[in-house]
Amino acid sequence: MGFLKKLYKDEAGQGLVEYGLILALIAVAVIATLQLLGGKVNDIFTEVKDSM
């Protein structure tokens, strides 16, 4: 039982998990932004291509 209490209180490795969660949140935000702006960016590139 003492081993389980010690394991529960051990905080080593939590920093890595927190960084992983932050990275996942940033990835979701970037994907959502690209989904929202993807059409507009495509239109801009098409306009530039057509003007050349």
C-alpha positions, 0 to 999 in steps of 0.5 A, spaced: 500 500 500 505 504 501 508 503 494 501 505 491 501 512 495 508 513 493 507 512 486 501 517 486 505 522 490 510 522 485 510 528 480 516 526 475 514 526 468 508 530 469 512 536 465 512 532 459 505 530 459 503 537 460 508 539 454 504 534 450 497 537 451 500 544 450 503 541 443 496 538 441 492 544 443 496 548 438 496 543 433 488 543 433 488 551 433 493 551 427 488 545 423 482 549 425 485 556 422 487 552 416 480 550 415 477 556 416 482 560 411 484 555 406 479 557 401 481 564 402 489 563 401 487 558 395 483 564 392 489 569 393 494 564 390 489 562 384 489 570 383 496 571 383 497 565 378 492 567 373 495 574 373 502 572 371 
